[in-house]
Amino acid sequence: MKGMNIYEEAGRCLLCQDAPCTEACQHGDPARAIRAVRFDNERLAGRWIAACSDADLERAERACIHHDRPIRIKEMLRSVITDKEEEVCPDLGIDFCGLHCENPFFLASSAICTNYEMVSRAFEAGWAGVYYKTICLQDIQEVSPRFDAVHNHGPHGDFYAFRNMEQLSENPVEMDFDIIHRLKEHYPTKIVIASIMGQTEEEWIELAKRAEDAGADAVELNFSCPQMRLTGMGSDVGQNPELVLFYTAYVKRNVHIPVIPKMTPNITHINQPAMAAYFAGADAISAINTIKSVTMSDDAAVSDLKTVSGLSGRAVKPVALRHILDMAQNVLIRGKHGKCVEISGVGGIETWRDALEFIQLGCSNVQVCTAVMQYGYRIIDDLVLGLQHYMAQRGISHVSDLVGEQLPKFVQPSDMDRQSIVYPKIDHEKCVGCGRCEISCSDGGHQAIVFDSTARRPRIEGAKCVGCHLCRLVCPTGAIGLANRIPKKNV
């Protein structure tokens, strides 16, 4: 079908384990190529099917086990435009808190890193480090079921928001520190950060010391878990700058490894606890943890009852970026007047482009959780390849050159350009005449689009258009683009 949307088709793929399509293909790996398209690496997808004949891809398509209809593998992958030139893949190494990381991609403290076997497999796959699931001295009892999700298309599609009631590690504390010790012993070049949570000064100090003794490279202070059943823990601490200050200072005085407080997003001004962490001597800050939320589904409810708990997934990324920006623009935290407190970004990272956005706002590394829960550790391949390809295309040799590069573009609302306008521009070759632009402009904009129902063509009335670009955002075919920016006085 001419004009097939390869991203929508790749989005239908089940991303199978031991994919039957690849097993049926004699000269390539169509499943890997589809995954590249799915995770924003479509220009690299061709490398996995370069040797495939049409017959190979037809066999792969016949082997597809999709519950609805087979993925149109041949048509999709033959339409992929691949960069053919050979490129030198840049080294993704970056220093964080004085620790050299082979790349900026870490597992976030969560259900994806709760034992030795899991983290070991992640390290073997290529992840640079782990914020090991939060260790505490309390007896953790979890609810069942404990997860819920908001899906894209019905109950079986990918979820863009994920809600959980899971708290901290259920392992005996001795077991967790033994795991950390063995991970550092067997993977000395990987970065192992112990996430901890105490309820008293003594508990914070004890856990931090034991993490250091076990060989942890750094310790993360979990001030942010939104669903703790015990008071005085998690986000109860993160919302109280005084407690953030005291607990961070206690830990800093008792260990020699970097200390990284983790901030809660469930607060109006994240800089208040962040500044407390700064004055306590924090080496870095992690942000964000999950956002307090409610979902109402009955078929996949968290437990049999309903309560408020944490939301993650790509839906929270704009909120996470806002909090990162707030801290990155703080002249004390970013080191313009003294010590620089580095930032580790968390929240809705699924593709390399998501990770890049956090890095460009000032993060020295990024943490991934929900995407791994959906797709597995294997997504590290596309995170690494995508970032390397982007850097090669721009001629950038070091990830550190990307850190914070977008910050100068962010200004206060009062500093925005309000004296010029950019009109939308319709490409009638791409326009299919659906009229979505006219509907949105009429009912949610400024009634600046006239739709010819006979010819099925939209037309923009410049005298009414204010350049809001709602029409461009709702266009399903990408037929509306940008004209040149011009002064309003010339309108």
C-alpha positions, 0 to 999 in steps of 0.5 A: 500500500503506497504511503504506508506509515512504517511507524504505525506498522512497526508499532503493531509488532509484538516484539516477540521473544525468539521472533518467528519472522527472523527464524523464517528468514534465511539471510537477515533479522527482520525482527531486529530491523522492525525494532529499530524502526519502533525505537526511533532508529529507522535509518539504521534498520536496513543493516539487518535486512541488507542481504534479504531477498523479497522471498526472505521477507515474504517467508518472514511475513508468513511466519508472523504470529500477530493476533490480528493480521501479520505485520506487513514486513516486506512492504514496511522494511523495503520502504525504509530509507537507510543511511548507507555511508559507513560512520565511525561510532563515537565512544559514549563514555561519560564521567558522572560523580568522578565515575567513568561510565561506558555509556549514559544509560542506567537501570532505574531503581525498581522492579527491573533490578531486584537480584543478581541474575537480572542485573547481570543480564542487563550488564551483559546486554550493554547497560552501563550501570544500575541504581539497585532497587531501594534497600531498607531495614523494614519488612516490605509486604507488597499487594497483589496485583500491584500494577495498572496501565493506560494503553494506546489502543485497547487493553492489549496495546503498548502502554504510555502510562504505568501505575504501580504500588510496588515499594522497596526491595523484599529481599533480606538486607544482607542478601541485597548487599551481598548482591551488590558486592558480587556485582562489583566483583564480577563486573568491575567496569560497571557502575553499581549504585545502591539506592537506600531508604531509612526511617531515622538518622541511624538507619540512613547512616547504617544503610549507607555504610553497608553499601560502601562496605559492599563496594557500591560506587555511590549511594542514592537516597530515596526521598521520593517513593510515593506509595510507602505504607509507613509514614516518614519515608519516601516522598514524605521526606522529599517534600520536606527540605529540612529532612532532605538537608539533615539526612543528606548531611548525615550520610555525607559525613559517614561515607566517602562514596558519592551521595545522590538524593532522589527528588520527588515530583510531587511538589510545586518547587523542586528546587526547594529540596534540591537546594537542601541537598546542595547545601548538605553536600550532595554530589548529584541529584536523581529526578524524578520518581513517579508521580502520584496518580489515580487510574480507574480501570476495573479489569487490571486494578492495582489490588482489589481496592483503589488508592493513590500511587506512582505513575511512570512511562512516557506520559510523564516525560514532559513533567520530568523535563520541567523539573530537570530544567528547574534544577539545571537553571539553578546557578548554585546547583549547576556550579556557576558559583561553586561546586557543580551538583550533577543531575541524573535524569529519570522519567518516561525515557523509552528511545535514544531521542528521549534520553538525548532531551534529558542530556541536552537539559543537563543530565550526565546520565539517564535512568530507564525503568518502564520501557524495560518493563515493557520491552526488556533489557534489549532496548539498550541496543537502540539507545546506544546505536541511536545516540551514536548515529546522532552524534556521528551525524553532528560530528560530536565526539563526546557525550559530555559535549551534549550535556546542557546544550539546549539550556540557553534556549529556555527563557522566561515567558516574558522573554519570548518573541511576541512581535513576529509570527510563523504561519502554517503552510499546507503541502497539498501533495501530502494532504488527503483532504480529511478536514481535521485541520478545519475541524480543530481550527473551527472548534478549538482555534481561530476559524482561520481555515476554509475547507472546500468540501467539493475539492476536499482542500483546506485553505488558510485565511491569513487575516484570521490565522494567529500562528498557533499551529493547532492545525499542524499538530492534528494533521494525520499526514504531516501535510502542514509545515512551517512558513518563514517567521515574519514581523507582525507589523508586516502582517 
